[in-house]
């Protein structure tokens, strides 16, 4: 199951590459790629760290609902 998130958009807005986010978050680049592709979800602490790196919030990066569908 692919889970929707806004990591890629936030990362590009921050002007960072995947490897840069991964290094700053002290996770593997592959782990970050899994998160960005929606194949996996980070644990709470990792999500908070990534949100801080991307100058965002966990709620913005991992929305509970897809607001584009009017839900």
Predicted model as a PDB file, atoms N, CA, C, CB and O in Angstrom, pLDDT in the B-factor column:
MODEL        1                                                                  
ATOM      1  N   UNK A   1       0.845  -1.177   0.000  1.00 66.00           N  
ATOM      2  CA  UNK A   1       0.000   0.000   0.000  1.00 66.00           C  
ATOM      3  C   UNK A   1       0.893   1.244   0.000  1.00 66.00           C  
ATOM      4  CB  UNK A   1      -0.963  -0.004   1.225  1.00 66.00           C  
ATOM      5  O   UNK A   1       1.831   1.337   0.792  1.00 66.00           O  
ATOM      6  N   UNK A   2       0.608   2.172  -0.866  1.00 71.00           N  
ATOM      7  CA  UNK A   2       1.346   3.427  -0.930  1.00 71.00           C  
ATOM      8  C   UNK A   2       0.598   4.475  -0.103  1.00 71.00           C  
ATOM      9  CB  UNK A   2       1.525   3.900  -2.412  1.00 71.00           C  
ATOM     10  O   UNK A   2      -0.591   4.714  -0.311  1.00 71.00           O  
ATOM     11  N   UNK A   3       1.303   5.085   0.823  1.00 81.00           N  
ATOM     12  CA  UNK A   3       0.725   6.092   1.694  1.00 81.00           C  
ATOM     13  C   UNK A   3       1.113   7.476   1.191  1.00 81.00           C  
ATOM     14  CB  UNK A   3       1.185   5.888   3.156  1.00 81.00           C  
ATOM     15  O   UNK A   3       2.291   7.744   0.952  1.00 81.00           O  
ATOM     16  N   UNK A   4       0.143   8.341   1.031  1.00 90.00           N  
ATOM     17  CA  UNK A   4       0.392   9.693   0.531  1.00 90.00           C  
ATOM     18  C   UNK A   4       1.101  10.531   1.592  1.00 90.00           C  
ATOM     19  CB  UNK A   4      -0.930  10.370   0.109  1.00 90.00           C  
ATOM     20  O   UNK A   4       0.782  10.469   2.780  1.00 90.00           O  
ATOM     21  N   UNK A   5       2.068  11.312   1.126  1.00 96.00           N  
ATOM     22  CA  UNK A   5       2.727  12.271   2.009  1.00 96.00           C  
ATOM     23  C   UNK A   5       3.239  13.428   1.158  1.00 96.00           C  
ATOM     24  CB  UNK A   5       3.895  11.601   2.813  1.00 96.00           C  
ATOM     25  O   UNK A   5       3.148  13.398  -0.070  1.00 96.00           O  
ATOM     26  N   UNK A   6       3.765  14.425   1.810  1.00 96.00           N  
ATOM     27  CA  UNK A   6       4.235  15.623   1.111  1.00 96.00           C  
ATOM     28  C   UNK A   6       5.731  15.834   1.309  1.00 96.00           C  
ATOM     29  CB  UNK A   6       3.469  16.853   1.594  1.00 96.00           C  
ATOM     30  O   UNK A   6       6.215  16.964   1.257  1.00 96.00           O  
ATOM     31  N   UNK A   7       6.459  14.748   1.536  1.00 98.00           N  
ATOM     32  CA  UNK A   7       7.890  14.852   1.778  1.00 98.00           C  
ATOM     33  C   UNK A   7       8.645  15.408   0.575  1.00 98.00           C  
ATOM     34  CB  UNK A   7       8.445  13.501   2.147  1.00 98.00           C  
ATOM     35  O   UNK A   7       9.485  16.295   0.726  1.00 98.00           O  
ATOM     36  N   UNK A   8       8.356  14.899  -0.599  1.00 97.00           N  
ATOM     37  CA  UNK A   8       9.092  15.333  -1.788  1.00 97.00           C  
ATOM     38  C   UNK A   8       8.914  16.823  -2.030  1.00 97.00           C  
ATOM     39  CB  UNK A   8       8.635  14.547  -3.016  1.00 97.00           C  
ATOM     40  O   UNK A   8       9.884  17.530  -2.302  1.00 97.00           O  
ATOM     41  N   UNK A   9       7.680  17.304  -1.932  1.00 97.00           N  
ATOM     42  CA  UNK A   9       7.414  18.720  -2.163  1.00 97.00           C  
ATOM     43  C   UNK A   9       8.141  19.586  -1.139  1.00 97.00           C  
ATOM     44  CB  UNK A   9       5.907  18.997  -2.114  1.00 97.00           C  
ATOM     45  O   UNK A   9       8.731  20.610  -1.486  1.00 97.00           O  
ATOM     46  N   UNK A  10       8.095  19.170   0.122  1.00 98.00           N  
ATOM     47  CA  UNK A  10       8.746  19.935   1.190  1.00 98.00           C  
ATOM     48  C   UNK A  10      10.267  19.905   1.028  1.00 98.00           C  
ATOM     49  CB  UNK A  10       8.347  19.380   2.573  1.00 98.00           C  
ATOM     50  O   UNK A  10      10.940  20.910   1.254  1.00 98.00           O  
ATOM     51  N   UNK A  11      10.798  18.754   0.640  1.00 98.00           N  
ATOM     52  CA  UNK A  11      12.250  18.629   0.450  1.00 98.00           C  
ATOM     53  C   UNK A  11      12.727  19.533  -0.676  1.00 98.00           C  
ATOM     54  CB  UNK A  11      12.635  17.168   0.152  1.00 98.00           C  
ATOM     55  O   UNK A  11      13.734  20.228  -0.544  1.00 98.00           O  
ATOM     56  N   UNK A  12      11.995  19.519  -1.786  1.00 98.00           N  
ATOM     57  CA  UNK A  12      12.379  20.371  -2.920  1.00 98.00           C  
ATOM     58  C   UNK A  12      12.255  21.846  -2.562  1.00 98.00           C  
ATOM     59  CB  UNK A  12      11.512  20.056  -4.148  1.00 98.00           C  
ATOM     60  O   UNK A  12      13.095  22.655  -2.957  1.00 98.00           O  
ATOM     61  N   UNK A  13      11.217  22.196  -1.820  1.00 97.00           N  
ATOM     62  CA  UNK A  13      11.029  23.583  -1.379  1.00 97.00           C  
ATOM     63  C   UNK A  13      12.191  24.023  -0.499  1.00 97.00           C  
ATOM     64  CB  UNK A  13       9.696  23.736  -0.615  1.00 97.00           C  
ATOM     65  O   UNK A  13      12.611  25.179  -0.547  1.00 97.00           O  
ATOM     66  N   UNK A  14      12.713  23.090   0.310  1.00 97.00           N  
ATOM     67  CA  UNK A  14      13.849  23.382   1.190  1.00 97.00           C  
ATOM     68  C   UNK A  14      15.177  23.368   0.433  1.00 97.00           C  
ATOM     69  CB  UNK A  14      13.898  22.374   2.333  1.00 97.00           C  
ATOM     70  O   UNK A  14      16.217  23.726   0.985  1.00 97.00           O  
ATOM     71  N   UNK A  15      15.135  22.952  -0.835  1.00 98.00           N  
ATOM     72  CA  UNK A  15      16.346  22.927  -1.650  1.00 98.00           C  
ATOM     73  C   UNK A  15      17.327  21.838  -1.254  1.00 98.00           C  
ATOM     74  CB  UNK A  15      17.027  24.247  -1.573  1.00 98.00           C  
ATOM     75  O   UNK A  15      18.539  22.011  -1.373  1.00 98.00           O  
ATOM     76  N   UNK A  16      16.798  20.712  -0.782  1.00 98.00           N  
ATOM     77  CA  UNK A  16      17.644  19.612  -0.330  1.00 98.00           C  
ATOM     78  C   UNK A  16      17.478  18.376  -1.210  1.00 98.00           C  
ATOM     79  CB  UNK A  16      17.324  19.266   1.119  1.00 98.00           C  
ATOM     80  O   UNK A  16      16.441  18.177  -1.844  1.00 98.00           O  
ATOM     81  N   UNK A  17      18.519  17.558  -1.233  1.00 98.00           N  
ATOM     82  CA  UNK A  17      18.458  16.269  -1.913  1.00 98.00           C  
ATOM     83  C   UNK A  17      18.116  15.206  -0.872  1.00 98.00           C  
ATOM     84  CB  UNK A  17      19.810  15.940  -2.644  1.00 98.00           C  
ATOM     85  O   UNK A  17      18.282  15.428   0.327  1.00 98.00           O  
ATOM     86  N   UNK A  18      17.643  14.058  -1.332  1.00 98.00           N  
ATOM     87  CA  UNK A  18      17.281  12.982  -0.411  1.00 98.00           C  
ATOM     88  C   UNK A  18      18.430  12.616   0.513  1.00 98.00           C  
ATOM     89  CB  UNK A  18      16.837  11.757  -1.184  1.00 98.00           C  
ATOM     90  O   UNK A  18      18.233  12.443   1.716  1.00 98.00           O  
ATOM     91  N   UNK A  19      19.626  12.497  -0.044  1.00 98.00           N  
ATOM     92  CA  UNK A  19      20.788  12.105   0.756  1.00 98.00           C  
ATOM     93  C   UNK A  19      21.079  13.136   1.842  1.00 98.00           C  
ATOM     94  CB  UNK A  19      22.021  11.925  -0.142  1.00 98.00           C  
ATOM     95  O   UNK A  19      21.528  12.769   2.927  1.00 98.00           O  
ATOM     96  N   UNK A  20      20.834  14.406   1.577  1.00 98.00           N  
ATOM     97  CA  UNK A  20      21.066  15.451   2.575  1.00 98.00           C  
ATOM     98  C   UNK A  20      20.086  15.336   3.740  1.00 98.00           C  
ATOM     99  CB  UNK A  20      20.951  16.834   1.930  1.00 98.00           C  
ATOM    100  O   UNK A  20      20.474  15.457   4.903  1.00 98.00           O  
ATOM    101  N   UNK A  21      18.824  15.102   3.420  1.00 98.00           N  
ATOM    102  CA  UNK A  21      17.823  14.929   4.479  1.00 98.00           C  
ATOM    103  C   UNK A  21      18.177  13.704   5.318  1.00 98.00           C  
ATOM    104  CB  UNK A  21      16.391  14.785   3.877  1.00 98.00           C  
ATOM    105  O   UNK A  21      18.135  13.749   6.548  1.00 98.00           O  
ATOM    106  N   UNK A  22      18.525  12.619   4.647  1.00 98.00           N  
ATOM    107  CA  UNK A  22      18.867  11.384   5.352  1.00 98.00           C  
ATOM    108  C   UNK A  22      20.050  11.588   6.296  1.00 98.00           C  
ATOM    109  CB  UNK A  22      19.185  10.274   4.349  1.00 98.00           C  
ATOM    110  O   UNK A  22      20.007  11.151   7.446  1.00 98.00           O  
ATOM    111  N   UNK A  23      21.098  12.246   5.821  1.00 98.00           N  
ATOM    112  CA  UNK A  23      22.275  12.480   6.666  1.00 98.00           C  
ATOM    113  C   UNK A  23      21.929  13.346   7.872  1.00 98.00           C  
ATOM    114  CB  UNK A  23      23.393  13.144   5.852  1.00 98.00           C  
ATOM    115  O   UNK A  23      22.354  13.059   8.991  1.00 98.00           O  
ATOM    116  N   UNK A  24      21.156  14.405   7.641  1.00 98.00           N  
ATOM    117  CA  UNK A  24      20.773  15.287   8.745  1.00 98.00           C  
ATOM    118  C   UNK A  24      19.898  14.560   9.765  1.00 98.00           C  
ATOM    119  CB  UNK A  24      20.037  16.516   8.209  1.00 98.00           C  
ATOM    120  O   UNK A  24      19.975  14.828  10.964  1.00 98.00           O  
ATOM    121  N   UNK A  25      19.070  13.642   9.281  1.00 98.00           N  
ATOM    122  CA  UNK A  25      18.174  12.888  10.162  1.00 98.00           C  
ATOM    123  C   UNK A  25      18.848  11.661  10.767  1.00 98.00           C  
ATOM    124  CB  UNK A  25      16.935  12.462   9.399  1.00 98.00           C  
ATOM    125  O   UNK A  25      18.269  10.973  11.608  1.00 98.00           O  
ATOM    126  N   UNK A  26      20.084  11.392  10.328  1.00 98.00           N  
ATOM    127  CA  UNK A  26      20.846  10.234  10.792  1.00 98.00           C  
ATOM    128  C   UNK A  26      20.131   8.913  10.500  1.00 98.00           C  
ATOM    129  CB  UNK A  26      21.111  10.354  12.281  1.00 98.00           C  
ATOM    130  O   UNK A  26      20.059   8.017  11.340  1.00 98.00           O  
ATOM    131  N   UNK A  27      19.609   8.833   9.281  1.00 98.00           N  
ATOM    132  CA  UNK A  27      18.992   7.598   8.789  1.00 98.00           C  
ATOM    133  C   UNK A  27      19.632   7.273   7.447  1.00 98.00           C  
ATOM    134  CB  UNK A  27      17.422   7.738   8.657  1.00 98.00           C  
ATOM    135  O   UNK A  27      20.331   8.110   6.874  1.00 98.00           O  
ATOM    136  N   UNK A  28      19.403   6.081   6.947  1.00 98.00           N  
ATOM    137  CA  UNK A  28      19.969   5.727   5.644  1.00 98.00           C  
ATOM    138  C   UNK A  28      19.195   6.439   4.534  1.00 98.00           C  
ATOM    139  CB  UNK A  28      19.940   4.186   5.429  1.00 98.00           C  
ATOM    140  O   UNK A  28      18.019   6.774   4.682  1.00 98.00           O  
ATOM    141  N   UNK A  29      19.883   6.655   3.436  1.00 98.00           N  
ATOM    142  CA  UNK A  29      19.212   7.275   2.295  1.00 98.00           C  
ATOM    143  C   UNK A  29      18.058   6.387   1.836  1.00 98.00           C  
ATOM    144  CB  UNK A  29      20.210   7.518   1.130  1.00 98.00           C  
ATOM    145  O   UNK A  29      17.002   6.892   1.455  1.00 98.00           O  
ATOM    146  N   UNK A  30      18.250   5.084   1.870  1.00 98.00           N  
ATOM    147  CA  UNK A  30      17.202   4.153   1.436  1.00 98.00           C  
ATOM    148  C   UNK A  30      15.974   4.255   2.341  1.00 98.00           C  
ATOM    149  CB  UNK A  30      17.735   2.706   1.429  1.00 98.00           C  
ATOM    150  O   UNK A  30      14.843   4.204   1.858  1.00 98.00           O  
ATOM    151  N   UNK A  31      16.189   4.398   3.640  1.00 98.00           N  
ATOM    152  CA  UNK A  31      15.052   4.552   4.559  1.00 98.00           C  
ATOM    153  C   UNK A  31      14.265   5.802   4.189  1.00 98.00           C  
ATOM    154  CB  UNK A  31      15.535   4.632   6.039  1.00 98.00           C  
ATOM    155  O   UNK A  31      13.036   5.771   4.125  1.00 98.00           O  
ATOM    156  N   UNK A  32      14.978   6.912   3.942  1.00 98.00           N  
ATOM    157  CA  UNK A  32      14.283   8.141   3.558  1.00 98.00           C  
ATOM    158  C   UNK A  32      13.526   7.943   2.247  1.00 98.00           C  
ATOM    159  CB  UNK A  32      15.279   9.307   3.427  1.00 98.00           C  
ATOM    160  O   UNK A  32      12.401   8.421   2.102  1.00 98.00           O  
ATOM    161  N   UNK A  33      14.134   7.247   1.299  1.00 98.00           N  
ATOM    162  CA  UNK A  33      13.460   6.990   0.024  1.00 98.00           C  
ATOM    163  C   UNK A  33      12.171   6.197   0.238  1.00 98.00           C  
ATOM    164  CB  UNK A  33      14.396   6.230  -0.935  1.00 98.00           C  
ATOM    165  O   UNK A  33      11.162   6.467  -0.414  1.00 98.00           O  
ATOM    166  N   UNK A  34      12.199   5.230   1.140  1.00 97.00           N  
ATOM    167  CA  UNK A  34      10.987   4.472   1.457  1.00 97.00           C  
ATOM    168  C   UNK A  34       9.902   5.393   2.016  1.00 97.00           C  
ATOM    169  CB  UNK A  34      11.302   3.348   2.464  1.00 97.00           C  
ATOM    170  O   UNK A  34       8.731   5.265   1.659  1.00 97.00           O  
ATOM    171  N   UNK A  35      10.290   6.316   2.887  1.00 97.00           N  
ATOM    172  CA  UNK A  35       9.323   7.253   3.466  1.00 97.00           C  
ATOM    173  C   UNK A  35       8.752   8.165   2.387  1.00 97.00           C  
ATOM    174  CB  UNK A  35       9.980   8.093   4.580  1.00 97.00           C  
ATOM    175  O   UNK A  35       7.540   8.365   2.310  1.00 97.00           O  
ATOM    176  N   UNK A  36       9.629   8.714   1.558  1.00 96.00           N  
ATOM    177  CA  UNK A  36       9.181   9.661   0.534  1.00 96.00           C  
ATOM    178  C   UNK A  36       8.281   8.990  -0.494  1.00 96.00           C  
ATOM    179  CB  UNK A  36      10.382  10.293  -0.164  1.00 96.00           C  
ATOM    180  O   UNK A  36       7.331   9.603  -0.981  1.00 96.00           O  
ATOM    181  N   UNK A  37       8.569   7.744  -0.826  1.00 95.00           N  
ATOM    182  CA  UNK A  37       7.750   7.029  -1.814  1.00 95.00           C  
ATOM    183  C   UNK A  37       6.439   6.528  -1.212  1.00 95.00           C  
ATOM    184  CB  UNK A  37       8.534   5.852  -2.394  1.00 95.00           C  
ATOM    185  O   UNK A  37       5.546   6.101  -1.944  1.00 95.00           O  
ATOM    186  N   UNK A  38       6.317   6.577   0.107  1.00 93.00           N  
ATOM    187  CA  UNK A  38       5.100   6.123   0.759  1.00 93.00           C  
ATOM    188  C   UNK A  38       5.064   4.633   1.007  1.00 93.00           C  
ATOM    189  CB  UNK A  38       3.927   6.509  -0.052  1.00 93.00           C  
ATOM    190  O   UNK A  38       4.024   4.090   1.381  1.00 93.00           O  
ATOM    191  N   UNK A  39       6.193   3.958   0.803  1.00 94.00           N  
ATOM    192  CA  UNK A  39       6.242   2.520   1.034  1.00 94.00           C  
ATOM    193  C   UNK A  39       6.289   2.178   2.521  1.00 94.00           C  
ATOM    194  CB  UNK A  39       7.444   1.923   0.332  1.00 94.00           C  
ATOM    195  O   UNK A  39       5.848   1.107   2.939  1.00 94.00           O  
ATOM    196  N   UNK A  40       6.831   3.106   3.315  1.00 95.00           N  
ATOM    197  CA  UNK A  40       6.918   2.915   4.762  1.00 95.00           C  
ATOM    198  C   UNK A  40       6.680   4.242   5.466  1.00 95.00           C  
ATOM    199  CB  UNK A  40       8.293   2.324   5.163  1.00 95.00           C  
ATOM    200  O   UNK A  40       6.788   5.309   4.863  1.00 95.00           O  
ATOM    201  N   UNK A  41       6.357   4.158   6.751  1.00 95.00           N  
ATOM    202  CA  UNK A  41       6.196   5.346   7.582  1.00 95.00           C  
ATOM    203  C   UNK A  41       7.327   5.398   8.597  1.00 95.00           C  
ATOM    204  CB  UNK A  41       4.816   5.350   8.292  1.00 95.00           C  
ATOM    205  O   UNK A  41       7.717   4.364   9.139  1.00 95.00           O  
ATOM    206  N   UNK A  42       7.860   6.590   8.862  1.00 97.00           N  
ATOM    207  CA  UNK A  42       8.890   6.697   9.898  1.00 97.00           C  
ATOM    208  C   UNK A  42       8.266   6.592  11.281  1.00 97.00           C  
ATOM    209  CB  UNK A  42       9.662   8.022   9.762  1.00 97.00           C  
ATOM    210  O   UNK A  42       7.067   6.812  11.451  1.00 97.00           O  
ATOM    211  N   UNK A  43       9.092   6.254  12.267  1.00 97.00           N  
ATOM    212  CA  UNK A  43       8.595   6.287  13.640  1.00 97.00           C  
ATOM    213  C   UNK A  43       8.382   7.753  14.024  1.00 97.00           C  
ATOM    214  CB  UNK A  43       9.593   5.574  14.632  1.00 97.00           C  
ATOM    215  O   UNK A  43       8.796   8.653  13.293  1.00 97.00           O  
ATOM    216  N   UNK A  44       7.753   7.987  15.139  1.00 97.00           N  
ATOM    217  CA  UNK A  44       7.368   9.336  15.550  1.00 97.00           C  
ATOM    218  C   UNK A  44       8.579  10.258  15.674  1.00 97.00           C  
ATOM    219  CB  UNK A  44       6.618   9.285  16.877  1.00 97.00           C  
ATOM    220  O   UNK A  44       8.553  11.382  15.172  1.00 97.00           O  
ATOM    221  N   UNK A  45       9.633   9.796  16.332  1.00 98.00           N  
ATOM    222  CA  UNK A  45      10.814  10.643  16.517  1.00 98.00           C  
ATOM    223  C   UNK A  45      11.447  11.009  15.174  1.00 98.00           C  
ATOM    224  CB  UNK A  45      11.846   9.934  17.407  1.00 98.00           C  
ATOM    225  O   UNK A  45      11.819  12.162  14.955  1.00 98.00           O  
ATOM    226  N   UNK A  46      11.566  10.042  14.286  1.00 98.00           N  
ATOM    227  CA  UNK A  46      12.143  10.306  12.969  1.00 98.00           C  
ATOM    228  C   UNK A  46      11.269  11.269  12.186  1.00 98.00           C  
ATOM    229  CB  UNK A  46      12.325   9.000  12.186  1.00 98.00           C  
ATOM    230  O   UNK A  46      11.791  12.153  11.506  1.00 98.00           O  
ATOM    231  N   UNK A  47       9.958  11.123  12.264  1.00 98.00           N  
ATOM    232  CA  UNK A  47       9.042  12.036  11.576  1.00 98.00           C  
ATOM    233  C   UNK A  47       9.217  13.461  12.098  1.00 98.00           C  
ATOM    234  CB  UNK A  47       7.580  11.575  11.757  1.00 98.00           C  
ATOM    235  O   UNK A  47       9.212  14.412  11.316  1.00 98.00           O  
ATOM    236  N   UNK A  48       9.370  13.613  13.406  1.00 98.00           N  
ATOM    237  CA  UNK A  48       9.584  14.931  13.996  1.00 98.00           C  
ATOM    238  C   UNK A  48      10.905  15.542  13.534  1.00 98.00           C  
ATOM    239  CB  UNK A  48       9.557  14.837  15.520  1.00 98.00           C  
ATOM    240  O   UNK A  48      10.968  16.734  13.235  1.00 98.00           O  
ATOM    241  N   UNK A  49      11.953  14.731  13.474  1.00 98.00           N  
ATOM    242  CA  UNK A  49      13.259  15.208  13.024  1.00 98.00           C  
ATOM    243  C   UNK A  49      13.197  15.638  11.566  1.00 98.00           C  
ATOM    244  CB  UNK A  49      14.328  14.121  13.212  1.00 98.00           C  
ATOM    245  O   UNK A  49      13.705  16.703  11.213  1.00 98.00           O  
ATOM    246  N   UNK A  50      12.579  14.821  10.713  1.00 98.00           N  
ATOM    247  CA  UNK A  50      12.457  15.164   9.294  1.00 98.00           C  
ATOM    248  C   UNK A  50      11.645  16.440   9.129  1.00 98.00           C  
ATOM    249  CB  UNK A  50      11.804  14.009   8.506  1.00 98.00           C  
ATOM    250  O   UNK A  50      12.009  17.304   8.331  1.00 98.00           O  
ATOM    251  N   UNK A  51      10.565  16.569   9.862  1.00 98.00           N  
ATOM    252  CA  UNK A  51       9.743  17.780   9.780  1.00 98.00           C  
ATOM    253  C   UNK A  51      10.565  19.010  10.149  1.00 98.00           C  
ATOM    254  CB  UNK A  51       8.512  17.665  10.703  1.00 98.00           C  
ATOM    255  O   UNK A  51      10.454  20.048   9.497  1.00 98.00           O  
ATOM    256  N   UNK A  52      11.381  18.900  11.179  1.00 98.00           N  
ATOM    257  CA  UNK A  52      12.233  20.018  11.593  1.00 98.00           C  
ATOM    258  C   UNK A  52      13.237  20.361  10.496  1.00 98.00           C  
ATOM    259  CB  UNK A  52      12.970  19.681  12.905  1.00 98.00           C  
ATOM    260  O   UNK A  52      13.443  21.536  10.193  1.00 98.00           O  
ATOM    261  N   UNK A  53      13.853  19.366   9.910  1.00 98.00           N  
ATOM    262  CA  UNK A  53      14.829  19.585   8.828  1.00 98.00           C  
ATOM    263  C   UNK A  53      14.169  20.295   7.654  1.00 98.00           C  
ATOM    264  CB  UNK A  53      15.442  18.243   8.361  1.00 98.00           C  
ATOM    265  O   UNK A  53      14.780  21.156   7.021  1.00 98.00           O  
ATOM    266  N   UNK A  54      12.922  19.933   7.363  1.00 98.00           N  
ATOM    267  CA  UNK A  54      12.212  20.490   6.208  1.00 98.00           C  
ATOM    268  C   UNK A  54      11.391  21.730   6.570  1.00 98.00           C  
ATOM    269  CB  UNK A  54      11.301  19.433   5.602  1.00 98.00           C  
ATOM    270  O   UNK A  54      10.581  22.200   5.771  1.00 98.00           O  
ATOM    271  N   UNK A  55      11.606  22.254   7.781  1.00 98.00           N  
ATOM    272  CA  UNK A  55      10.875  23.450   8.229  1.00 98.00           C  
ATOM    273  C   UNK A  55       9.367  23.280   8.064  1.00 98.00           C  
ATOM    274  CB  UNK A  55      11.345  24.686   7.449  1.00 98.00           C  
ATOM    275  O   UNK A  55       8.678  24.145   7.525  1.00 98.00           O  
ATOM    276  N   UNK A  56       8.881  22.149   8.542  1.00 97.00           N  
ATOM    277  CA  UNK A  56       7.470  21.811   8.393  1.00 97.00           C  
ATOM    278  C   UNK A  56       6.988  21.174   9.687  1.00 97.00           C  
ATOM    279  CB  UNK A  56       7.240  20.858   7.179  1.00 97.00           C  
ATOM    280  O   UNK A  56       7.673  21.214  10.710  1.00 97.00           O  
ATOM    281  N   UNK A  57       5.812  20.593   9.626  1.00 97.00           N  
ATOM    282  CA  UNK A  57       5.282  19.843  10.760  1.00 97.00           C  
ATOM    283  C   UNK A  57       4.938  18.435  10.299  1.00 97.00           C  
ATOM    284  CB  UNK A  57       4.036  20.548  11.369  1.00 97.00           C  
ATOM    285  O   UNK A  57       4.760  18.182   9.107  1.00 97.00           O  
ATOM    286  N   UNK A  58       4.847  17.535  11.247  1.00 97.00           N  
ATOM    287  CA  UNK A  58       4.464  16.160  10.922  1.00 97.00           C  
ATOM    288  C   UNK A  58       3.078  16.153  10.277  1.00 97.00           C  
ATOM    289  CB  UNK A  58       4.481  15.265  12.194  1.00 97.00           C  
ATOM    290  O   UNK A  58       2.830  15.416   9.323  1.00 97.00           O  
ATOM    291  N   UNK A  59       2.181  16.981  10.809  1.00 95.00           N  
ATOM    292  CA  UNK A  59       0.816  17.033  10.283  1.00 95.00           C  
ATOM    293  C   UNK A  59       0.789  17.486   8.817  1.00 95.00           C  
ATOM    294  CB  UNK A  59      -0.040  17.976  11.136  1.00 95.00           C  
ATOM    295  O   UNK A  59      -0.015  16.993   8.026  1.00 95.00           O  
ATOM    296  N   UNK A  60       1.669  18.424   8.462  1.00 96.00           N  
ATOM    297  CA  UNK A  60       1.725  18.889   7.072  1.00 96.00           C  
ATOM    298  C   UNK A  60       2.351  17.841   6.161  1.00 96.00           C  
ATOM    299  CB  UNK A  60       2.514  20.197   6.980  1.00 96.00           C  
ATOM    300  O   UNK A  60       1.905  17.658   5.029  1.00 96.00           O  
ATOM    301  N   UNK A  61       3.374  17.157   6.643  1.00 97.00           N  
ATOM    302  CA  UNK A  61       4.077  16.180   5.823  1.00 97.00           C  
ATOM    303  C   UNK A  61       3.326  14.870   5.661  1.00 97.00           C  
ATOM    304  CB  UNK A  61       5.417  15.908   6.408  1.00 97.00           C  
ATOM    305  O   UNK A  61       3.410  14.221   4.619  1.00 97.00           O  
ATOM    306  N   UNK A  62       2.591  14.484   6.699  1.00 94.00           N  
ATOM    307  CA  UNK A  62       1.867  13.210   6.689  1.00 94.00           C  
ATOM    308  C   UNK A  62       0.399  13.452   7.028  1.00 94.00           C  
ATOM    309  CB  UNK A  62       2.499  12.204   7.692  1.00 94.00           C  
ATOM    310  O   UNK A  62      -0.048  13.085   8.114  1.00 94.00           O  
ATOM    311  N   UNK A  63      -0.359  14.065   6.113  1.00 91.00           N  
ATOM    312  CA  UNK A  63      -1.767  14.379   6.415  1.00 91.00           C  
ATOM    313  C   UNK A  63      -2.593  13.104   6.605  1.00 91.00           C  
ATOM    314  CB  UNK A  63      -2.379  15.236   5.288  1.00 91.00           C  
ATOM    315  O   UNK A  63      -2.383  12.100   5.924  1.00 91.00           O  
ATOM    316  N   UNK A  64      -3.527  13.171   7.537  1.00 83.00           N  
ATOM    317  CA  UNK A  64      -4.401  12.028   7.787  1.00 83.00           C  
ATOM    318  C   UNK A  64      -5.408  11.822   6.666  1.00 83.00           C  
ATOM    319  CB  UNK A  64      -5.129  12.208   9.101  1.00 83.00           C  
ATOM    320  O   UNK A  64      -5.818  10.697   6.377  1.00 83.00           O  
ATOM    321  N   UNK A  65      -5.798  12.923   6.043  1.00 76.00           N  
ATOM    322  CA  UNK A  65      -6.816  12.858   4.998  1.00 76.00           C  
ATOM    323  C   UNK A  65      -6.302  13.522   3.740  1.00 76.00           C  
ATOM    324  CB  UNK A  65      -8.124  13.521   5.460  1.00 76.00           C  
ATOM    325  O   UNK A  65      -5.488  14.444   3.800  1.00 76.00           O  
ATOM    326  N   UNK A  66      -6.782  13.050   2.595  1.00 66.00           N  
ATOM    327  CA  UNK A  66      -6.460  13.657   1.314  1.00 66.00           C  
ATOM    328  C   UNK A  66      -7.458  14.775   1.058  1.00 66.00           C  
ATOM    329  CB  UNK A  66      -6.482  12.605   0.163  1.00 66.00           C  
ATOM    330  O   UNK A  66      -8.573  14.526   0.598  1.00 66.00           O  
ATOM    331  N   UNK A  67      -7.060  16.002   1.357  1.00 58.00           N  
ATOM    332  CA  UNK A  67      -7.968  17.153   1.225  1.00 58.00           C  
ATOM    333  C   UNK A  67      -8.337  17.476  -0.219  1.00 58.00           C  
ATOM    334  CB  UNK A  67      -7.341  18.368   1.853  1.00 58.00           C  
ATOM    335  O   UNK A  67      -9.271  18.241  -0.459  1.00 58.00           O  
ATOM    336  N   UNK A  68      -7.626  16.909  -1.174  1.00 56.00           N  
ATOM    337  CA  UNK A  68      -7.956  17.183  -2.579  1.00 56.00           C  
ATOM    338  C   UNK A  68      -9.217  16.451  -3.010  1.00 56.00           C  
ATOM    339  CB  UNK A  68      -6.792  16.785  -3.488  1.00 56.00           C  
ATOM    340  O   UNK A  68      -9.791  16.771  -4.051  1.00 56.00           O  
ATOM    341  N   UNK A  69      -9.657  15.474  -2.227  1.00 53.00           N  
ATOM    342  CA  UNK A  69     -10.859  14.712  -2.565  1.00 53.00           C  
ATOM    343  C   UNK A  69     -12.077  15.191  -1.794  1.00 53.00           C  
ATOM    344  CB  UNK A  69     -10.635  13.242  -2.297  1.00 53.00           C  
ATOM    345  O   UNK A  69     -13.150  14.595  -1.892  1.00 53.00           O  
ATOM    346  N   UNK A  70     -11.918  16.264  -1.028  1.00 49.00           N  
ATOM    347  CA  UNK A  70     -13.052  16.804  -0.297  1.00 49.00           C  
ATOM    348  C   UNK A  70     -13.439  16.013   0.921  1.00 49.00           C  
ATOM    349  CB  UNK A  70     -14.208  16.898  -1.185  1.00 49.00           C  
ATOM    350  O   UNK A  70     -14.571  16.128   1.390  1.00 49.00           O  
ATOM    351  N   UNK A  71     -12.530  15.204   1.457  1.00 43.00           N  
ATOM    352  CA  UNK A  71     -12.830  14.399   2.654  1.00 43.00           C  
ATOM    353  C   UNK A  71     -12.598  15.198   3.898  1.00 43.00           C  
ATOM    354  CB  UNK A  71     -11.985  13.130   2.693  1.00 43.00           C  
ATOM    355  O   UNK A  71     -12.795  14.692   5.003  1.00 43.00           O  
TER     356      UNK A  71                                                      
ENDMDL                                                                          
END                                                                             
